[in-house]
Amino acid sequence: MRRGSVAALLLWLAFASACTVGPRYARPSAPESAPDAWKTQPPWEQAAPKDAIPKGAWWQIFQDPALDGYEQQLLQANQSLVAARDRLSQARSLARIATADYFPQVSADPSAIRERGSGNRPLNGAVVASGIARPYTQSVYTIPFSLSYEADLFGRVRKNVEAAKASLQSTAADLGNVQLVLTAELAADYFTLRELDAEYQVVEESVGYQRKALDLLNQRHTGGIASGLEVAQQATLLDSTISQAALVQQTRAQYEHAMAVLVGQPASNFNVPVAPLKNTPPAVPLGVPSDVLERRPDIATYERDVAYANAKVGLARTAFYPHITLGGAGGAQSTAVSSLFNAPSLFWSLGADALEPVLQGGRNRANLAAARAAYDEAVANYRQNVLAAFQQVEDGISNLSTLSQALSTQGAAVEDARKALEIANNRYVGGVTNYLDVITAQTTLLSNQRLETQLLGQQLVSTVYLVKALGGGWDSSEIRDEQVRPEPGQILQQ
């Protein structure tokens, strides 16, 4: 009979443990569903299906060994990235705390006491010799053990572990996002710096040309052919162009310092050799809009936040159900060490505690309402960031399309400006016009050459940010291995 009752109790506990309360998690749908294709057509042919952004090293799509080297330095030494990795390690350890409730909790509290009882202690009706309490002195040795185990009948522990898992995966996705943001920023700074090298080369070439023009005017002025005004005008243009070169160098230094911080080096010790921009933007495999939901680590972070909030709703619901704890205690107690382990010195107890909320003043109901509101907020944040992701990709495609067209027409503008300068020089030498036309033509050519270089730099930077908007080479499968599972060995761990 007794064995049958115990078996029935265990069977009921096993059945009840499968009755987890709380909603099952389902990934929220994107607002208005993901579109089938991108609105803006890119200015290149679509990549073949086999082409993809390199996984984990998306910057290799630019085929620039120098950029590859700087990115590797960033991955190893950037302190913001190191901090994000440490946050993930911390999250792993904290997530294991949730699994501890799957196992019995055992503790021991041995003690050895030497005590003296007061002779004037209250008797409380006790019968003593002559009606007088006498002082006493004794030793008490105790080795107690206690055991407690929560019967997870309604899924409180499981929901807590589910929340811990979602939080851990959110932190893992956040690490991926930090890495994507930092590597994209480094690539953007690198290509901007290279554009400034090319722009400086253009300005320096103009300085050389303008020096020769000034020398020629000085000779013509000495010969009485050119006026002092023309010499002053050319000298003014030369000085202005030299100032422009200095400003380009100043801007380059700022980007070089920014790169130093990103790769984890002091700005004073970091140097990027001068190398004018020669890269051409690669074709970026766009895929379809729904891929963004799997590629973007920040979207994965928000999605995991929704899963976390969903688990918290289930956890809040468990507060309405009994909290059952099985417990036991045992050990040995004696007034002498020699008899501490004798049979009469042993003691034990077994029992169970069922805490059922009856009247809580609305606390549990309010906690559940707050958890549901937090879940709705997480869903709204997820959907809003999905919309922002689609916008960023469309912006990137649109920018590249516009820049491609602008760069094509700007190349023609540079050629036209060169012809205009040649004509102005010929007309001036022929005495048809004054030197102001030559000055204007020189200024126009320099402005158009600088704009052409800037457009190429913007095209590469926009490509970087498009790859970033697509999530780089990241994929949501990278966080699936971040799991919170109870391990049998934990039962013997402190």
Secondary structure, 3 states (H helix, E strand, C coil): CHHHHHHHHHHHHHHHHCCCCCCCCCCCCCCCCCCCCCCCCCCCCCCCCCCCCCCCCHHHHHCCHHHHHHHHHHHHHCHHHHHHHHHHHHHHHHHHHHHHHHCCEEEECCEEEEEEECCCCCCCCCCCHHHCCCCEEEEEEEEEEEEEEEECCCCHHHHHHHHHHHHHHHHHHHHHHHHHHHHHHHHHHHHHHHHHHHHHHHHHHHHHHHHHHHHHHHHHHHCCCCCHHHHHHHHHHHHHHHHHHHHHHHHHHHHHHHHHHHCCCCHHHCCCCCCCCCCCCCCCCCCCHHHHHHHCHHHHHHHHHHHHHHHHHHHHHHCCCCEEEEEEEEEEEECCHHHCCCHHHEEEEEEEEEECCCCCCCHHHHHHHHHHHHHHHHHHHHHHHHHHHHHHHHHHHHHHHHHHHHHHHHHHHHHHHHHHHHHHHHHHHCCCCCHHHHHHHHHHHHHHHHHHHHHHHHHHHHHHHHHHHCCCCCCHHHHCCCCCCCCHHHHHCC
